[in-house]
Amino acid sequence: MGWFGLTLPEADAESLRRKVARRCDGARESKPSARVAVTVEAITRLLDCNPVDLTSVVLDDAGIDAFDRRVYAVTRTIAPGRVLTYGEVATRVGVDATARAVGQSLGRNAMPIVVPCHRVVATGGGLGGFSAPGGTDTKRRMLAIEDAHPSGPPGLFDRDADASGDDVAAMSDRELRARS
């Protein structure tokens, strides 16, 4: 069996337990399998500012409708450091796909990071939404960890200006660690 869901860190362990209990009736804590432990370690490295490739993680897509499976499959092809717009994902998904439908599908994504919905952004350089804890601030930080630039690569003088402001997406890993 593959992954059927995961969540990003919550404020504390009890908040996480409550969230999991709401999502998965009857869930209980247990020691992860070796394969799950390897994936958790990879996700932890990613969140510690070390981009990793999670495309080899096997997902259990039973119970996920066909449209969402297609959206997630396209989304999983987006390499770390790259982004696609909701419209570009819709084009790749094909029949009856719209940017709005892609956004709604990604909002239902029960496997954030493994299905890297943070790499899907709005047209024109906007971030779009993000339903994980921290919302778009978390999305911005994850894109920064991967050195992705939703509005295109920074110009020669953009990093200096961004480092003094709040645009975390344009900061380097070293700048992010210094601010943390």
TAFENGI-V254876 format. One record per helix or strand of 2 or more residues. SS is the DSSP state (H for helix, E for strand). FROM is the first residue (numbers start at 0). LEN is the number of residues. Records with the same first field share a line. If there is no record, write none. Layout:
SS=FROM-LEN ; FROM-LEN
//
This chain:
H=12-11 ; 33-14 ; 65-10 ; 85-8 ; 98-9 ; 116-3 ; 122-3 ; 134-11 ; 157-6 ; 167-3 ; 172-7
E=83-2 ; 119-2
//
